[in-house]
Each structure stands twice: as structure tokens, then as C-alpha cells.
């Protein structure tokens, strides 16, 4: 069984398409928290595809497990994130 590696998917309207500063943080779309990168990537693709025509709206995947446990072996984390399922 693979180690649980939590990921957050969220997005919103950016002030500028090349930035990561949001117009209004109270209007962020929190898609969800997922137990692995593969699930988060599926959610990210779904959310991003709904806003593909809006250059100012962007979605992100945040590696929560790296924030919760910064001492995690990055080699193991990358190996688990590359698993598809």
C-alpha cells in the first residue's frame, strides 16, 4: 500500500495570467484534498478544463504532504506521485 500523500486542488481568477496573485481570495474555488497525486491530477484536469477559455482563471495542485512533513524523502514522494492509481 502506497503512503498517503495529500494534495490540495484549488484555483481562481488571477490579477494577471502570468502571476499567482488572485483577484479575490474569498472567491477561490477549493476543489478538494486528495490522497495521492494521481487523484489530484484528475480533479485538476476537470477543473482546469471547465475554465480553459478564461486566461485569467487558473488551478493549482499543492503538495500538502510536503508542507506537513518537510523531512519526507523526496525520492519516495516522487516515486509514489508517479503511480497512476
PLY file of the C-alpha trace (Angstrom):
ply
format ascii 1.0
element vertex 85
property float x
property float y
property float z
element edge 84
property int vertex1
property int vertex2
end_header
0.00 0.00 0.00
1.40 3.39 -1.02
1.98 6.07 1.57
-0.76 8.70 1.78
0.47 11.88 0.12
-2.16 14.60 0.48
-2.67 17.13 -2.32
-4.90 20.21 -2.48
-6.51 21.35 -5.75
-7.75 24.94 -5.90
-7.98 27.87 -8.26
-9.47 31.21 -9.06
-9.21 34.39 -11.05
-5.70 35.82 -11.28
-4.84 39.53 -11.45
-2.62 38.77 -14.44
-2.36 35.50 -16.43
1.39 35.23 -15.72
1.08 35.73 -11.96
-0.09 33.68 -9.00
-1.83 36.59 -7.26
-5.60 36.21 -7.05
-8.15 38.97 -7.66
-10.26 37.97 -4.63
-9.12 35.21 -2.28
-12.61 34.96 -0.78
-13.77 33.60 -4.16
-11.17 30.82 -4.50
-12.56 27.53 -5.74
-11.32 24.78 -3.42
-11.86 21.65 -5.49
-10.71 19.28 -2.76
-7.99 17.39 -0.94
-6.85 14.09 -2.44
-4.87 11.14 -1.05
-2.36 11.00 -3.92
-1.10 12.95 -6.91
-2.95 10.82 -9.47
-6.34 11.65 -7.92
-5.41 15.31 -7.55
-4.32 15.46 -11.18
-7.69 14.07 -12.32
-9.50 16.72 -10.26
-7.18 19.46 -11.54
-7.79 18.44 -15.17
-11.55 18.55 -14.64
-11.49 21.98 -13.01
-8.99 23.42 -15.48
-10.95 22.14 -18.49
-14.08 23.98 -17.32
-12.19 27.30 -17.47
-9.95 26.66 -20.49
-11.32 29.73 -22.33
-10.59 32.09 -19.42
-6.91 33.03 -19.39
-7.27 34.72 -16.00
-8.57 31.63 -14.20
-6.04 29.05 -13.16
-5.98 25.93 -10.99
-3.11 24.58 -8.93
-2.09 21.33 -7.24
-0.40 21.89 -3.87
1.66 19.08 -2.34
0.29 19.27 1.20
2.33 16.28 2.32
5.50 18.31 1.73
4.20 21.07 3.99
3.03 18.65 6.68
6.24 16.61 6.69
9.09 18.56 5.08
11.59 15.85 6.03
9.85 13.32 3.78
12.29 11.61 1.45
11.63 13.41 -1.84
12.71 10.38 -3.86
9.95 8.29 -2.25
7.42 11.09 -2.66
8.21 11.45 -6.37
8.02 7.70 -6.92
4.61 7.48 -5.24
3.27 10.53 -7.10
4.13 8.97 -10.43
1.95 5.94 -9.69
-1.34 6.03 -11.58
-3.83 4.62 -9.16
0 1
1 2
2 3
3 4
4 5
5 6
6 7
7 8
8 9
9 10
10 11
11 12
12 13
13 14
14 15
15 16
16 17
17 18
18 19
19 20
20 21
21 22
22 23
23 24
24 25
25 26
26 27
27 28
28 29
29 30
30 31
31 32
32 33
33 34
34 35
35 36
36 37
37 38
38 39
39 40
40 41
41 42
42 43
43 44
44 45
45 46
46 47
47 48
48 49
49 50
50 51
51 52
52 53
53 54
54 55
55 56
56 57
57 58
58 59
59 60
60 61
61 62
62 63
63 64
64 65
65 66
66 67
67 68
68 69
69 70
70 71
71 72
72 73
73 74
74 75
75 76
76 77
77 78
78 79
79 80
80 81
81 82
82 83
83 84
